[in-house]
Amino acid sequence: MYNVGIYGGSFNPLHQGHVRCIIEAANQCRELHIIISCGINRNEIEPRIRYRWIYQLTKHIGNVRIHFLEDEVATKIAYTKEYWHQDAQKVKSMIGKPIDVVFCGSDYDENSYWKQCYEESELYIIERNGISSTEVRKNPYDHWDSIPNVVRPYFTKKVLIIGGESTGKSTLTINLANYYNKTERY
């Protein structure tokens, strides 16, 4: 068992691959620090929303701490090795103790940011089964089974039907719910 571990990402959005990594990582260390990368100049899901998703998934575990790491680059491509090392120092300062292990998903490799910036830590790669936030963002409905229940309301389409009394709103709501295989709410 490790003492201190970290697992980071943008979680933009959180998906089942992340959930698998979080659970596996939390079970292997006394403290797991989850680092949410927030690009303040990029069009990302609001950090508070991503925090809530992770909190809802981990609040029962007990050994998980969640942190924000902000950067100002406009695109992930502009995120250079200099930024990597600066941000790694910020993370190390946030945690304030030696990091024994860095957990990352299988979308990273031995030459990733994590290995280069946390050389003193073991790198532990967890299989994510090819799930990608980028692909989920492109079309969440094509990847619905990869989206955790706690995240699904963010992508759920809502329809408001208004009209006068006795104009068929209730019947229309039931028919639409049946047609689209959804639940109706009044």
N, C-alpha and C positions, 0 to 999 in steps of 0.2 A: 504494500500500500504506500502511495506517495503522500507526502505532507501537503504540499501546495501545488495545484495545477491550474492552468489557464486554458480556456477555449474561447476563441474569438471569431468574429465575423460581422458582417453588416446585418444579417438576419432580415433582409429586405426583399421578400418577407421570410419569416420563419417557416421552415418546412419540415417534413418528417425525417429527412436526413439529419437536420440539426437536432431534432428531438432525440434521435438514436444516439448521436454523439454526446449530447448533454447527459443523458442517463448513464451511458457507459463510462464517461469521464467522472461523473459524480460518485459512481460506485467504486472508483479506484483511488480516490484521494480524500484526505481529511478536510481539505478546503478546495473548492472549485471556484475560481473567479472567471465569470463570463464577461468578456469584453465586447460591448456593442460599438462597432465602428460607425461613426456618424459623419457623413460628408455634408457639412453645413452649406456648401455651395453646389450640391448636387440635388437632383429631384428624387428624394428618397421618402419612404414612409416615415412619418414623424417619429422621432426617437422615443417619445413617451409611449407611443402605441407599441413599438417593438419591445420596450422594457416591460410593459404590461403582459405581453404574450409570454415572455420568458419567465416573468414572475409567477404567472398563473400556472405554468408548467412545472415550476421548481419549488414553490412555496412549501410543499410538504416534505421536501428532501432534507433541509436543515443545514447542509454544508455548502450551500451555493450563495455566492455574492455576485451582484451584477454591477458593472461599471460602464460608463460612457467614455469613449475616446473620440474626440472631435478632430476633424482635419478640414482644411480650407481649400483643398485642390478641387478643380472643376470636374475632372474625370478621374476614374481609377487608373487610366493609362498615365496620367500626369503624376501619379504617386510614385516618386523615385526612391532609390535606396536610401538617400539622405533622409527623406520623410520616414521611411521604415525605421531607421535607427533612432530618430528623434521620438517617434511614437513608442517604440519599445522601451525607451528610457522613461517615458511618461507612465507606461503600464507598470514597470518595475517600481517606480515611486508610489503609484497608487496602492500597490499590494504591500510594499514595505518589508518584504521578506524574500528569501531565496525561492525561486520557482523551480520545482523539481522536474516538472513535466509540462510540455505544451501539447495539448490534444488538438488535432485538426482532422478535417474530413478528407476523404480520399481524392478530393479535387485538388489537393496540394501534393507536392512531392518533396523529396529530400533537399531540393535547392530552393525551397520556398522562403518567403519572408520569415516565417516562424523559425526555420532552422538557422538562417543567417543572423537573425537578431537575438536569438536566445540560445547561443552556442553552449552555454553552461547547463542547459536544460535538456532532458531527454525529449525527443520528438516521438509522439505516439499517434499514428495515423489510424483512423476509424473509417471503415467502409460506409459510404453513403448511398450506394446503389444508383449512382448517376443522377441523383436529384440535384437541381440547380435553381437558385433563386431567380437567376436571369430568365430561365425557361418558364418558371411559374409566373413571373411578371408579364412575360409576353402574352400568355393566355392562361390565366388561373383556372378557367373552367376545363381546359384540356388536362390539367394536372390536379384536379380537385381532390383525388385520393391522396395526394402528396401534401395537402394542406391540413395542418392540425385543426381540430374543432375550435380551438381558442382563436384561430386566425380567420376562419371562414366568414364570420360576420363582416369583416373588413371588405370582403369581395362580394358579399351577397347583394344582389339587386333588390331594391325595394320599390314597390308600386303603391301609389296612393290613389284610391278611387274615391272621388267625392261626387256628391249629387244630392238632390232633394230627397225627402222621405218617400218611400215606396216607388223608387225608380229602377229597382233591380240590382242595386249595388251588392247585396248579399249573395244573390244568385250568380252574378258575374264573378265575384270573388271566389266562390266555390268552384265554378266552372274553370276559371283560370288556374286555380290550385290543382285541380284534377288533371287538366290538360298538361301542365308543366311538372306534374308529380312533385308538388311542393305543399307546404302546409299553409292554410289560410289563417290570418289573424284579423281580428276586428278592432 
